[in-house]
Amino acid sequence: MKEVIYRFEKDEDYKMVPINNIYGNVTNTGEIFCDLVFESTEISEEIAYTKTKEGVLEDASKELKRGEEGKIVLINSFIGISITKTTARNIAYWLLKKVDELEDNE
């Protein structure tokens, strides 16, 4: 039997992005489309302070974050992928195998 060697190379534009969730749906062409995303709480672009009578600065932005809207969760989409069910099954199998490896090492 002939040996096959796989060599992995990173593209010059390769970058690693944090991913902690996935959203998507099945397309009308029978593929799975999903966005790989990172969810986090909103980081304020500015911080507001109020000055007390004593001249002490107090963080007023805390009150803004606790407003009626509730907590804001940012969902940053880094990449969208469209895959076949076979590819999705292979990815799921590979990921579960890696989870098993992690659990074996705990």
C-alpha positions as CSV (number, residue, x, y, z in Angstrom):
1,M,0.0,0.0,0.0
2,K,1.2,3.5,-0.9
3,E,1.8,5.8,2.0
4,V,0.1,9.2,2.1
5,I,1.8,12.1,4.0
6,Y,-0.2,15.2,5.0
7,R,1.8,18.4,5.5
8,F,0.0,21.3,7.2
9,E,1.0,24.8,6.2
10,K,-0.5,28.1,7.4
11,D,-1.5,30.7,4.9
12,E,0.2,34.0,5.2
13,D,-3.2,35.5,6.1
14,Y,-3.8,32.9,8.8
15,K,-5.0,34.3,12.1
16,M,-6.5,32.7,15.2
17,V,-9.7,34.1,16.5
18,P,-11.5,33.2,19.8
19,I,-14.8,31.3,19.3
20,N,-17.2,30.3,22.0
21,N,-20.4,29.7,20.2
22,I,-21.9,28.8,16.8
23,Y,-25.2,29.9,15.2
24,G,-26.7,28.7,12.0
25,N,-29.3,26.8,10.0
26,V,-29.9,24.3,7.3
27,T,-30.0,25.9,3.8
28,N,-32.5,25.1,1.1
29,T,-29.7,23.4,-0.8
30,G,-29.2,20.9,2.0
31,E,-26.0,22.3,3.5
32,I,-25.4,23.7,6.9
33,F,-24.5,27.3,7.1
34,C,-23.2,28.7,10.4
35,D,-21.3,31.6,11.9
36,L,-18.5,31.0,14.3
37,V,-18.9,33.7,16.9
38,F,-17.5,35.1,20.2
39,E,-20.1,36.2,22.7
40,S,-19.1,38.7,25.4
41,T,-20.6,41.4,27.5
42,E,-20.4,44.9,26.1
43,I,-17.3,46.9,26.9
44,S,-18.2,50.6,27.2
45,E,-16.7,53.0,24.7
46,E,-16.7,55.6,27.4
47,I,-16.9,55.6,31.2
48,A,-18.9,58.3,33.0
49,Y,-18.0,59.7,36.4
50,T,-19.9,62.0,38.7
51,K,-18.2,64.3,41.2
52,T,-19.6,64.2,44.8
53,K,-19.9,67.3,47.0
54,E,-16.7,66.1,48.7
55,G,-14.9,66.1,45.3
56,V,-14.7,62.3,45.0
57,L,-15.2,60.8,41.6
58,E,-17.8,58.0,41.4
59,D,-18.3,55.6,38.5
60,A,-21.7,56.6,37.0
61,S,-21.4,54.1,34.2
62,K,-22.4,51.3,36.6
63,E,-25.8,52.8,36.7
64,L,-26.0,53.0,33.0
65,K,-25.2,49.3,32.6
66,R,-28.0,48.3,35.0
67,G,-30.6,50.2,33.0
68,E,-34.0,48.9,32.0
69,E,-32.6,47.2,28.9
70,G,-30.7,44.6,31.0
71,K,-27.3,43.3,30.2
72,I,-26.1,43.7,26.6
73,V,-24.3,40.7,25.0
74,L,-22.2,41.4,22.0
75,I,-22.0,38.7,19.4
76,N,-19.0,39.1,17.0
77,S,-19.1,37.0,13.9
78,F,-15.7,36.1,12.7
79,I,-16.4,33.6,9.9
80,G,-19.3,32.0,8.2
81,I,-19.0,28.5,6.9
82,S,-21.2,26.4,4.6
83,I,-20.7,22.6,4.9
84,T,-22.2,19.4,3.9
85,K,-23.8,17.0,6.4
86,T,-20.9,14.6,5.9
87,T,-18.4,17.3,6.7
88,A,-20.4,18.4,9.7
89,R,-20.5,14.8,11.0
90,N,-16.7,14.5,10.5
91,I,-16.1,17.8,12.3
92,A,-18.4,16.7,15.2
93,Y,-16.7,13.4,15.4
94,W,-13.2,15.0,15.5
95,L,-14.3,17.6,18.1
96,L,-15.8,14.9,20.4
97,K,-12.6,12.8,20.1
98,K,-10.6,15.9,21.2
99,V,-12.9,16.5,24.1
100,D,-12.4,12.8,25.1
101,E,-8.7,13.3,25.0
102,L,-8.9,16.4,27.2
103,E,-11.1,14.6,29.7
104,D,-8.7,11.6,29.8
105,N,-5.9,14.0,30.7
106,E,-7.8,15.7,33.6
